Each structure stands twice: as C-alpha cells, then as structure tokens.
C-alpha cells in the first residue's frame, strides 16, 4: 500500500525532514538516506529491506521510479507532492525517489587483519566515496576510519561510492594505531615524498594501506607503526596527488601484481 502525505505538519514527514537535514541526526538514529534509483537498486540487490521508500509525484511518472516504489522491499511506501519531496532532496535536481535504511553494521573485526584500508582524518566526502568505490572494485572489503573522518553514510559519500558501501565492511571511529598492530601482512603508509617507489615493493601478500588527511597526511604515531613507506612515482610537475587518485593507483598496482603472479 502506498501512503500519500499532503501536509508539512505530518509528524512522520517532519521526522524525515529532520533526518535528511542533519548528519548528527542520522548518526544518532543509525539511519542513512539513499537518493536515486541506482543506490536503491544496489541496496535491493544485496537483499536489503528499506524502512521507507519515498517518491515524488513527478518522479513516480518515470517507469524506473514507479517500479521501485511499488516493488522494492520496504516497510513503508510514501508518495509526496513535489513541494514536499523537494524539502528532502539531497541534490539540486532530484530524480524523485529516495529510501531510508538502517545503517548496516560492519562485520566483526577478526583477531588478525589481512587486506584492508585504514583512513585517518579523511575529511572530503567525495574523496571518501571514491576510495570506497575503488576498494570495492579491487576486492578489498574492510575499511577502517579514524575518529574525525567524514561520515561514511552521508548522502555525498553514498553518491560518490555509487553502491560500493554494500560490498564493504565499514568500521568508523576506530583507534587506528591500536588496530594497526593486528595487521598480519605489510602495513603501508603512503608518503608523497618519502619511502620506496610503489612498483618496487611486493604487494602480492596481505596488505593494509594507510591513507591520511588531505592536508596533514598521516600522523607521526600511525606512521611509526607502519612496516613500509611508499610513494607513487611522479616524473611530472605535480607536487602530489589527490588522496583518492593515489589510493586508486596503489590498489590497482596491487591488483596488477597479483594477477601477474597467478599461474597461467
């Protein structure tokens, strides 16, 4: 059954407006908002059940939106006038559908950690989402974020991740120096100006990568527990790379080496 809400004074709608407008509210309530068919389809493909699917009247005229509103697994289905839906939209030009989900809990952390990514103080939502997308493409499932990092389930990170979140185990507010001691393979700190070149190191075994804050880089304490320091060779004029670009290069050098080592 699809409910229709017409008034801004509706208690359920007011609660949803608060959730859409406040990162603090989403953290406290353990909820995330998926904006658009692509993210909802990715959630649905993993068997997820939304707390609510919400569509605008204009959006519901689109076949893909109408199909999701009517058939995606959800506890509640709501149709809103465009004027109400626009108060919830996370983008300037909304497609006309969003879902509210409980933020997935990560898998438990094993005693020994193999392949993983440790992100310290990463602030930019676009960078974080891009790194998550790259990690999913490189089949690295465990992501650990330090306190003070961007919220992994914010709308901007979700959009940049393009559904990668649902293939990953994302751990937030993790004391990375303590966690680092549980890594059983190489623990690699990336450094724009120091350490060995990326392609000079064997990456075929377990690797936990450390990527730091966009401006400050990796803290001395976390860098001190790394087993290796690597940099991406840059023969051109650029002083450094965007952290998301550097992460993509590092992870796919690892993929390249592992593919090259396979028999046949």
C-alpha positions as CSV (number, residue, x, y, z in Angstrom):
1,X,0.0,0.0,0.0
2,X,1.3,3.5,-0.9
3,X,0.6,6.2,1.5
4,X,0.0,9.8,0.4
5,X,1.1,12.7,2.6
6,X,0.0,16.2,1.7
7,X,0.9,18.3,4.8
8,X,4.2,19.6,6.1
9,X,2.8,19.2,9.6
10,X,2.5,15.4,9.3
11,X,4.6,14.0,12.2
12,X,6.3,11.3,10.0
13,X,7.2,13.8,7.3
14,X,8.7,16.3,9.9
15,X,10.8,13.5,11.3
16,X,12.1,12.6,7.8
17,X,12.9,16.3,7.1
18,X,15.0,16.4,10.3
19,X,16.8,13.2,9.3
20,X,17.5,14.4,5.8
21,X,18.9,17.8,7.0
22,X,21.1,16.6,9.9
23,X,24.2,14.4,9.8
24,X,24.1,14.4,13.6
25,X,20.5,13.0,13.5
26,X,21.5,10.3,11.0
27,X,24.4,9.2,13.2
28,X,22.2,9.2,16.4
29,X,19.4,7.3,14.7
30,X,21.7,5.0,12.8
31,X,20.0,5.8,9.5
32,X,21.1,6.6,6.0
33,X,19.3,8.1,3.0
34,X,19.7,6.6,-0.4
35,X,18.9,9.1,-3.1
36,X,18.1,7.9,-6.6
37,X,17.4,4.6,-8.3
38,X,21.0,3.4,-8.6
39,X,21.7,3.4,-4.9
40,X,18.3,1.8,-4.1
41,X,18.9,-0.9,-6.7
42,X,22.3,-1.6,-5.2
43,X,20.7,-1.9,-1.7
44,X,18.0,-4.1,-3.1
45,X,20.4,-6.4,-4.9
46,X,22.0,-7.3,-1.6
47,X,18.7,-8.3,-0.1
48,X,18.2,-5.1,1.8
49,X,14.8,-4.0,3.1
50,X,14.3,-0.3,3.4
51,X,12.4,1.3,6.3
52,X,10.7,3.6,3.7
53,X,10.6,4.2,0.0
54,X,9.6,7.8,-0.8
55,X,8.8,9.1,-4.2
56,X,7.6,12.5,-5.6
57,X,4.5,12.7,-7.8
58,X,6.7,13.8,-10.8
59,X,9.2,11.1,-10.1
60,X,6.6,8.4,-9.9
61,X,5.7,9.1,-13.6
62,X,9.1,7.6,-14.5
63,X,8.9,3.8,-15.1
64,X,12.0,3.0,-13.1
65,X,10.9,5.1,-10.1
66,X,7.4,3.7,-10.2
67,X,8.7,0.1,-10.3
68,X,10.9,0.7,-7.2
69,X,8.1,2.4,-5.3
70,X,5.8,-0.5,-6.0
71,X,8.1,-3.5,-5.8
72,X,11.3,-2.7,-3.7
73,X,11.2,-4.4,-0.3
74,X,10.2,-1.7,2.2
75,X,8.2,-1.4,5.4
76,X,6.6,1.9,4.2
77,X,5.9,3.4,0.8
78,X,5.1,7.1,0.6
79,X,4.1,9.3,-2.3
80,X,4.7,13.1,-1.8
81,X,3.8,16.2,-3.8
82,X,6.9,17.7,-5.4
83,X,6.8,20.6,-3.0
84,X,7.3,18.2,0.0
85,X,9.7,15.9,-1.7
86,X,12.0,18.8,-2.6
87,X,12.4,19.5,1.2
88,X,14.0,16.1,1.4
89,X,16.1,16.0,-1.7
90,X,19.9,15.7,-1.4
91,X,20.7,17.1,-4.8
92,X,19.7,20.2,-6.8
93,X,17.8,18.2,-9.4
94,X,16.3,15.2,-7.7
95,X,15.2,12.1,-9.7
96,X,12.3,11.8,-7.4
97,X,12.9,8.7,-5.2
98,X,14.8,8.0,-2.0
99,X,15.0,5.3,0.6
100,X,15.6,5.4,4.3
101,X,17.6,2.4,5.6
102,X,19.2,1.4,8.9
103,X,22.9,1.9,8.5
104,X,24.4,-1.6,8.0
105,X,26.5,-2.8,10.9
106,X,30.0,-3.9,9.9
107,X,31.2,-7.4,10.3
108,X,33.2,-8.2,13.5
109,X,36.9,-7.4,13.3
110,X,39.0,-10.5,13.2
111,X,42.0,-11.0,15.5
112,X,44.3,-10.8,12.5
113,X,43.6,-8.4,9.7
114,X,44.7,-9.1,6.1
115,X,43.8,-6.8,3.2
116,X,42.3,-3.6,4.5
117,X,42.3,0.2,4.1
118,X,42.9,2.5,7.1
119,X,41.8,6.1,6.6
120,X,43.0,8.7,9.1
121,X,41.2,12.0,9.3
122,X,39.8,11.9,5.8
123,X,37.6,15.0,5.5
124,X,36.3,15.3,2.0
125,X,33.1,13.3,1.3
126,X,33.9,12.9,-2.4
127,X,37.4,11.5,-1.7
128,X,36.0,9.0,0.8
129,X,33.2,7.9,-1.6
130,X,35.8,7.5,-4.4
131,X,38.1,5.4,-2.2
132,X,35.2,3.2,-1.1
133,X,34.3,2.6,-4.8
134,X,37.9,1.8,-5.7
135,X,38.2,-0.6,-2.7
136,X,35.1,-2.5,-3.8
137,X,36.4,-2.7,-7.4
138,X,39.8,-4.0,-6.1
139,X,38.0,-6.6,-3.8
140,X,39.3,-5.0,-0.6
141,X,36.3,-5.4,1.8
142,X,37.5,-4.0,5.1
143,X,37.6,-0.2,5.6
144,X,38.6,1.4,8.9
145,X,38.1,5.1,9.6
146,X,39.6,7.1,12.4
147,X,37.6,9.4,14.7
148,X,37.2,12.8,13.0
149,X,36.9,11.3,9.5
150,X,33.9,12.1,7.3
151,X,30.7,10.1,8.0
152,X,30.8,7.2,5.6
153,X,27.0,7.1,5.3
154,X,26.4,10.7,4.5
155,X,24.5,11.4,1.2
156,X,27.6,12.9,-0.5
157,X,29.7,9.9,0.3
158,X,27.0,7.5,-0.7
159,X,26.6,9.2,-4.1
160,X,30.4,9.2,-4.7
161,X,30.5,5.5,-3.7
162,X,27.9,4.5,-6.3
163,X,26.7,1.5,-4.3
164,X,30.2,0.3,-3.1
165,X,29.1,0.6,0.5
166,X,27.0,-2.5,0.2
167,X,30.0,-4.6,-0.8
168,X,32.2,-3.4,2.1
169,X,32.5,-3.8,5.9
170,X,32.9,-0.2,7.0
171,X,34.2,0.5,10.5
172,X,34.0,4.0,11.9
173,X,35.6,5.8,14.9
174,X,38.4,3.2,15.1
175,X,41.7,3.9,17.0
176,X,43.9,3.1,14.1
177,X,47.2,2.8,16.0
178,X,45.8,0.0,18.1
179,X,44.1,-1.6,15.1
180,X,47.4,-1.5,13.1
181,X,49.0,-4.0,15.5
182,X,46.5,-6.6,14.4
183,X,47.6,-6.4,10.7
184,X,49.4,-9.6,9.8
185,X,51.0,-8.5,6.5
186,X,52.5,-5.3,5.2
187,X,51.2,-2.1,6.8
188,X,51.9,0.5,4.2
189,X,51.9,4.3,4.9
190,X,51.7,6.3,1.7
191,X,54.0,9.3,1.6
192,X,54.1,11.8,-1.3
193,X,57.8,12.5,-0.8
194,X,59.4,9.5,1.0
195,X,59.9,5.8,1.1
196,X,60.3,3.4,-1.8
197,X,58.5,3.6,-5.1
198,X,55.2,1.9,-5.3
199,X,56.2,-0.5,-8.1
200,X,59.4,-1.6,-6.2
201,X,57.5,-3.4,-3.4
202,X,55.9,-6.9,-3.4
203,X,52.2,-6.4,-2.9
204,X,51.1,-9.9,-3.6
205,X,50.7,-10.8,0.1
206,X,48.3,-9.3,2.7
207,X,48.4,-5.5,2.6
208,X,46.8,-2.9,4.9
209,X,47.0,0.5,3.3
210,X,47.1,3.7,5.3
211,X,45.9,6.9,3.7
212,X,45.9,10.2,5.6
213,X,44.2,13.5,5.8
214,X,44.1,15.6,2.6
215,X,46.3,18.3,4.1
216,X,48.2,16.9,7.0
217,X,48.8,13.4,5.7
218,X,49.4,10.5,8.2
219,X,50.1,11.3,11.8
220,X,53.6,10.5,13.2
221,X,52.1,8.0,15.6
222,X,50.3,5.9,13.0
223,X,53.2,6.3,10.5
224,X,55.6,4.9,13.2
225,X,53.8,1.5,13.3
226,X,53.9,1.0,9.5
227,X,56.1,-1.6,8.1
228,X,56.7,0.2,4.8
229,X,56.5,3.8,3.4
230,X,55.8,4.1,-0.3
231,X,55.2,6.9,-2.8
232,X,53.7,7.0,-6.2
233,X,56.5,7.9,-8.7
234,X,55.6,11.2,-10.4
235,X,58.0,12.3,-13.1
236,X,55.9,15.3,-14.0
237,X,55.5,18.8,-12.4
238,X,52.7,17.9,-9.8
239,X,53.9,18.0,-6.2
240,X,51.3,15.4,-5.0
241,X,48.2,13.6,-5.9
242,X,44.6,13.8,-4.6
243,X,44.3,11.1,-2.0
244,X,41.5,9.3,-3.9
245,X,43.7,9.2,-7.0
246,X,46.7,8.0,-5.0
247,X,44.6,5.3,-3.4
248,X,43.3,4.1,-6.8
249,X,46.9,3.8,-8.2
250,X,48.1,1.9,-5.1
251,X,45.2,-0.5,-5.0
252,X,45.4,-1.3,-8.7
253,X,49.2,-1.8,-8.6
254,X,48.4,-4.4,-6.0
255,X,45.7,-5.9,-8.3
256,X,48.2,-5.9,-11.2
257,X,50.9,-7.7,-9.2
258,X,48.5,-10.4,-8.0
259,X,47.2,-11.0,-11.5
260,X,50.7,-11.3,-12.9
261,X,51.7,-13.8,-10.2
262,X,48.8,-16.2,-10.9
263,X,49.8,-19.3,-12.8
264,X,48.7,-19.1,-16.5
